[in-house]
Amino acid sequence: MFEALKPLPQDPILQLMQTFREDTRPDKVDLGIGVYKDDAGNTPIMAAVHEAERRLLEGETTKSYVGPAGAAGFNNAVAELILGSNSPLIREGRTSVVQTPGGCGALRMAAEFLRLCQRDTTVWVSTPTWANHLPLLGGAGLTIREYPYLNPETLEVDFAAMLGTLEGAKAGDVVLLHGCCHNPSGADLSLSQWQEVTSLIQRKGLLPFVDMAYQGLGEGLEADAAGLRHLAGSVPEMLIAASCSKNFGLYRERTGALALISATASINSAATSQLLSVIRSHYSMPPAHGAAIVETILGDDWLQAQWQEELSGMCKRILHLRHGFADALAPVGDFSFIARQRGMFSFLGISPEQVSQLREEHGIYMLESSRVNVAGLNDRVMPRVADAIRDVLK
């Protein structure tokens, strides 16, 4: 049976990781892999996470299953983190949160749930969007359609084109939005644009689905959630996929959550029972450790304050690098959009040939699309990176 299978090409990001590891140049720079890095080039374990793990190891008494929904304490804490501690959606019982294996698990379980609700569901995704959105959603049998998002000339949000295309969406269609720190472009909607999108969704009878993977790394925990919270408070139903990989640094722990918002508490209870059945038939139950870390941090005032201080420092560092990078590239063009964008990613807008030249001649690695991870920079390597880009552009 297996002999009929043909080998598939390696994922381009994984291939880039391997090529970077095999490069023996001591001054090579990785701007391709999408993880946060500190000034030393490491993906650090946060001090709050270290302390939470210490407490867990000392106090843990069982390795029993947590159940398909995951840990209730984690789910409640994540609901408040996303929607706000005083959210009426939580207070009225219109919201439920289930723990998932990372943001990927949340996206896929949402897709399976949507197909259960309506087998011919259409999901509109931005162009561009995170590459894994397509197999995670399309692999569940949903129909994928695209709406323009990033203007390739200005590298800013093409909001008029976005709204114009979504006018063609039909009632019951799903619109996937990035909560903040758009991946891969870094170009976010302003709050006023979120309000306009909300009005369109209400008028057209669409179902919003927000991927919140980077809360706290754009402008801060509250500011990054402002658009999502406005939308959530204005519609009867909504889905939110959340990840703890970035803002807690729990990449390998695969810790995420899926939130359902329904018109009433009774509808939400029924919908959640269906979602739990979907989860049971796929991976049965989520892993416990990462969620226990998050629950420990968010359930302790001192640890939560420490975590927020660390996360704020990461956010400020990314903003500092964005402004510095834009300034360093100013002699060869207008890269001011980098300073206006948020999160870890931006497109440079250079050709695949120029990306290859940067890699081969200068040891600077980025995706062929010219997407760079700004967090891969630091004040020490930035002048060399900027010089190499200026050399390629000239």
QUICORFEN-V402721 format. One record per helix or strand of 3 or more residues. SS is the DSSP state (A for helix, B for strand). FROM is the first residue (numbers start at 1). LEN is the number of residues. If there is no record, write none. Layout:
ss->(SS & SS)
from->(FROM & FROM)
len->(LEN & LEN)
//
This chain:
ss->(A & A & A & A & A & B & A & B & A & B & A & B & A & B & A & B & A & B & A & A & A & A & B & A & B & A & A)
from->(2 & 12 & 47 & 72 & 88 & 95 & 102 & 122 & 131 & 143 & 159 & 174 & 191 & 207 & 221 & 238 & 251 & 255 & 265 & 289 & 301 & 336 & 345 & 352 & 371 & 374 & 379)
len->(3 & 11 & 13 & 12 & 4 & 7 & 16 & 6 & 8 & 6 & 8 & 5 & 14 & 6 & 12 & 6 & 3 & 7 & 18 & 10 & 32 & 5 & 3 & 11 & 3 & 3 & 15)
//
